[in-house]
Amino acid sequence: MLSLSFLTSCAWNSKDVSKWFKADKEVDDSQLSQIGIDQQEVDKFSVQEVTPAPVTTNPPKTLIKSSKPEVKPIIKAKVDAKGKKKESSAPVIKSIYPEDYPAELKELDQKTKSTWEQFRPYLNKDEKIMLDVDYMGMTVGKVVVGYRGLKMMGDKPVHHFQAFFKSAPFYSAIYEIDDQLDTFVDSESFTSKRYNLIQKESSQNVNEVQLYDRELLKTSAYQKAVKNKEESSKKWEGPIPHWYIDPLSVLWLLRGMPLRNGEVYTIPVVNKAKVLVVTATVEKREEIKIKSGKVSTIRVQASSQYTGRTLKSGDMTLWFSDDQERRLLKMQAKIKLGSIYAEFTDGK
């Protein structure tokens, strides 16, 4: 088993993996219409390539304009004794929340706004972090996550994050995996706008798009899949919190937190119209050994639950580099048959 693990670990090198990130490759918006999204949403959530201004590593402290939900004054006309209308001097405050908005999500917003107030992004254009995925002593695949810079969605700049997961050459003979994720996050509020997933695997092909409308506080998710030669289409809709993130971009949200020992962050992660509440606890600083050697790290324990019920296998441990870059160096997740690990091997 050890010799097999060694051989599979050597099957890739950083040059091979770098080919996955093509610098001149533009964002493909055709997936939106192919999956059945109406034209109004296609227009609203399409992404355009731009030449952005340099991203600073020390953004102003006013990343979030206010910790309170936005309110809009409504001036109601009053009638005087002669029947003439006059404006009221006291505006009526209207909540941003729809009338039928869930009370539990309002309560969740009160817990999570402090998380976003502490967030200070560290973003490195064209960053690539490469990790080997190990299970039962063998390297079964490789994950690469990266930041692709700023794009435009309508008239607003969005951050583009990307991830790839590919099975190792030997493992592909058993089950081949070739997945790609692209997410787009509002640069001002750091809340998600769009999530794209393309899965090409031995037993299934999945095409999935999730759209997040923060103005209306709702999400729509679309999926077309071919599994065991059978085609299916699904759609999910539901309300979202005022503060939230998608399953991939949560990595960059955590990297931008202070990560002081003992701190706890509440982070709503929205996936297929379900709200997964992640509680991230900064446990301690520790030195660990990974494939590239000994490193100083910050260990974060992330436990999760869906609103209203616990997710049994939702615990995960992450180790970030104890420096300004906060790279993901190691990750451990519990699954039904033991644990699966991902360890940093290369990056820039």
ABEGO torsion letter per residue (X at the ends): XAAAAAAAAAABBAAAAAAABBAABBBBAAAAAAAGBBAAAAAAABBBBBBBBBBBABBBAAABABABBBBBBBBBBBBBAAGBBBBBABBBBBBABBAABBAAAAAAAAAAAAAAAABBBBBBBGBBBBBBBBBGGBBABBBBBBBAEBBBBEABBBBBBBBBBBBBAAAAAABBBBBBBBBBBBAAAGBBABBBBBBBBAABBBBBBBBBBAAAGBBBBBBBBBBGGBBBBBBBBEBBBABBBBAAAAAAAAAABAGBBGBBBBBBBBBGGBBBBBBBBBABBBBBBBAAEBBBBBBBBBBBBBBGBBBAAABBBBBBBBBAAGBBABBBBBBABEBBBBBBABEX
